[in-house]
Amino acid sequence: MAGLAAPAHAQAPYPSQTIKIVVPATPGGAIDIIARNVADKLQTSLRQSVVVENRPGAANNLGTDVVAKSPPDGYTLVIVASSHATNKHLYKSLPYDPVGDFAPIVFTHVVPLVLAIHPSVPAKTVPELVAWIKANPQATFASSGKGSSLHMAAELFKSMTGTTMLHVPYRGSTAAHGDLLSGRTHMIFDTISAILPHVQSGGVRALAVTTTTRSPSLPEIPTMAETGLAGYDANTWGGILAPKGTPAEIVTKLNGAINAALAADDVKAKLTVLGIEIQGGTPERFASYIQAEIDKWGKVVAQAGIQPD
């Protein structure tokens, strides 16, 4: 009969199709490991397929931009690293707004860095290292690349100690290890997981960890603050974002499911061995952390005189 309304179709409850977590970096790093562990747990808790897709390129900007421009329906997520905060200051124009174009889901982890030096450097403490650097204008530090968390940690150290060093960037921290172990570079700020074997073998000497608390992986190594650099805090971190406009109920559901995944005993065991410290918490906590990191590293980049590309 004419005039009868068509029956309404209720929207399928979320999730009703495959969820994709984009990793804007190559496989094997902390954010890739986190994404794959979380994906495994979400497949069970959400009863839906969850896939991980690596989209590296442009210092993590390529994959992140793909998600920024994806539909805000909860089916395309991105796990970002600390470069999400620093890239704003290192590139003249990003294709996305690191705050305005995303809905934070959860702060997943931090990885403490270690200040490690070649044994030829005659310093057993951070104050002794500072004195040595000031007396040796040829002092060098290695990093995993311009603008990386390793580079930024060293720039923060320089600004707080009034020291000057030559930056020697490499394509990843493991690529820097050969020259560091041979003494061609003097020091590095590196992730615990990457540098720990060389600390244990005696190839390098660990002087301090860069976070505000000691690391369970190196409990005998003091924090920077304990060595006299009050307020020093640097790490590499990560967390999961969705595109701006993702419905609040979907953000809440993902936040709860991912927090549960991170709290699973087997996930915690796997990550702790790698020096990865689980965070978790509310979307608001992650949003506040991202903004604080953007503000903090913007000041460091400006003080260091690093010119954006």
N, C-alpha and C positions, 0 to 999 in steps of 0.2 A: 504494500500500500504506500502511495506517495506520501511524503511528509514525515515518515518515521525516521528518527535519528539513527545513525549507524552505531552499533555497540562500541563502547569504549574499550580499549585494550590496555590493560595494566602494564606498566613498564616492568621488565624483568628485574628481579632484585640483583643488586651488585654483589659479587661479580658474575656476569653471565657469559663471559668470553675470556680469552687468554689475556693475561696481564704481562706487559713487557717492561723490564727494568733496563734502561739504557746505561751502559758504563762508558763514559766518554774518554776512555783510556784503553791501553792494551791489556790483555789478560795477565794475571799474575800479581798485580798490585793489591794494596789493601782494599780499595773500593771494589775491585773485581771479586776478591775473596768474600767480602761482606755480602755483596749482591747475590752470589751463588749460594751461600749458606742461608740467607734470608729467603731466597726463591724456593729452596727445597722445603722449608718449613711452611711457607705460605700456600704451597700446593695442597698441603694436608689441611691446614686450618681454614682456608677459604674454599676448598674443594673445587679448585679451578687451576688450569695450567698457568704456570708462571715461567717466562723465558727471560734469559739474560742476553742482551745484544751489545757487543763491543762496537763503539763508534768513535775511535780515536781520531785526533787531529786538531791542529790549531790550539795547542795547550789546553785541551779539554773543551774548547769552545764549540767545536763542530757538533758533537753529540748533545751537548747541553742546549744548543740552539734548536736542534730538531725537536726536543721535548717542549721547549718554550712555545713552539708554534704548533704543537699537537692539540687535538681536541681535549678539553678539560673534563674528561669523563672517567678518570681513574684507571684507564687501561694502558697509559704510557707514562712511565715514571723515569726519573733520572737519579743516580747516586752521584753526588758531586764531591769533590775533594776541596782542600783548602785553597786551591787556585780559584775557586768560585768567588772568593773575597778579594784576592790579590789581582786577578786579571782586570778588574774594573780600573785599576790604577796603572796597569802595564800595557794596555792597548788603547789607542786613541779613540776607537769606537768599537764597542761590542755590538753584536747583532741582537742582543737581548739585554734586559735590565735584570741584574742578578737578584734583586729584591722584588721589584714590581711585577715581573712576569711569571712568578712562581708562587705556589702554595706549599709552605713547608709541611712535611709529614713527620719526620723524626730525625733527631741527631743520633747517628749510629755509633760513632767511635772517635777516639783520638789515638794517635800513635806518637809516643814521646820520641824526641830526637836526642842524640848523644853527641856531645862535643868530644871528638876523638882526635888525637894528635899522633904524628909519627914519633917513634921513640928517640929520634935524634934531637927532637926539641927538648931542651933541658928544663921541663916544667912538670911538677907533680901536682900542682893546684891551679885553679883558675887565676888567682892573683899573680902567681909566678908566670903564667902564660901571658897575661896582660903586660907585665914588665918586659918579658922577652920580645913581644910584638913591638912594643914602643922602642926597643933598642935595636930592632932588626927591620928596617923599612922594606926589605925584600920578602917579608912574610907573605905566604899565600894560603888561600883556602879554596878547596874544591867544592863544587855543588853539582846538583843534577840538572842545572840549566838556569838561565836568567829568569828571575821571577818565581822560581820554585820555592817550596816551603823551606828547603835546605838553604837556599840563597837568602831568603828573608830572615831566617833565624840568625844567620851570620851578620846581616846588616843591623839587626836589632842589637846584637852583641857589640858591634862596632860603635853604634850610636851611644850605648850605655857605658862603654869603657873608654871612649875617646881615642880609639885605635884606628889605624889605617892598614888595610891589607889588599893585596891583589886578588881579584876574583878569577878563578879558573873554572869555567862552566864545562860540563860534560853532558852527553845525551843519556841521562840516568845516573843514579849514584853508583851502581855496580861498575859502570864504565869508568868511574873516577877512582876505583879502588887500586888499580894497578899502579898509577902514579903515586898515590898516597902511600901504598905499602913499600914502594921503592924510595920514598923520601923526596920525590920530585915536587910534590906539594906537601905542605906542612900539617894541614888539619882539615877537618870536615865536620859539619853538623849533619848527621845521618840518622835514619830510622834505626831503632834498636834491632829490628828483624834483619836489616841488611848488614849492619856493622858488627853485630854480636859475635859471629864466628871469628872475626879478626881481633876482637877484644880478647876473646878466650884463648886464641893462639899466641897472643903477645905481639901480633903484627902492628897494632896500634894501642895507644893508652887512652882509656876513657877518663875524662876529668869531671864531667857533670852531665846530668840529664836536664832537658830544657823545660820540663813541666814543673808545676808548683808542688808536686809530691813525688817521692821517689818511685821508681818503676819496680814492680815485682820481678822483672827479668834481670835487673841489676841493682838489687837492694843495697849493695855496699857503696854505690856511686851517689854522691850528694846531688841535690838540685842546684841550679844556678843561684837561687836565692840563698841557699845555705853557704855558698862560697862567697857571698857578699854582694851579689847583684840583686838586691831587693826589687821585686816587681817584674823580674824577667820571666816571661812565659811564652813559649813557642812550641808548636807541634804541627803535625799534619793530621787533618781531621776529615770527616766525611758525614754525609747524611742524605736522606732521600727527599726529593721534591716532586711535586706534581705541577702541571701547568696552572697558571692563575685562572680562577673561576671554577676550579674543581669543587663540587658540592661539599658542604661541611660534613654531611653524614658519611660521605666516602672518605674524606680525610680522617675522620674519627675512627672509622672501621679499619683503615690501613694502619693508622697509628697504633691501635690496640694489637693488631695481628703482628706487626713488625716488632713491637716491644716484647711480645711473647716469644717471638722467634729468637731475639737477641738474648733473652733470659734463659733459653733452653740450655741444660747442662752440657750437652755435647757441643753446641755452638760455642759456648763460653770456653770450653776446654780447648777447642781447635784454635780460637782466636788468641787466647792468652799465651799459648806457646809461641805465637808469632809476634808477641809484644803489642798486640792490638787491645786497647782498653775500651770496653763497651760502655756506651753512654745511655741512650734511651731518653724517655721523657716525653713531654708534650710538644705539639707543633709550635706553641708559643715560645718554649725554651729554645728550640732550634732557630726560630726567627730572630730572637734576641741575640743569639750567639753569632749568626751570620752578620747582622748589622754591626755588632761590636768588632768583629774581625775586619770588616770593610773599613771602619773608622780607624782602627789601630794601625793596619798595614798601610793605609793611605799616608799617615804621618811618617812612617818609616821610609816609604818610597820617596816621599818629598825630601826628607832630610838627607837621604843617601844620594839624591840627585839622579835617580834612575829615570831615564827618558822613555816614555811609552813608545811602543812600535806602531 
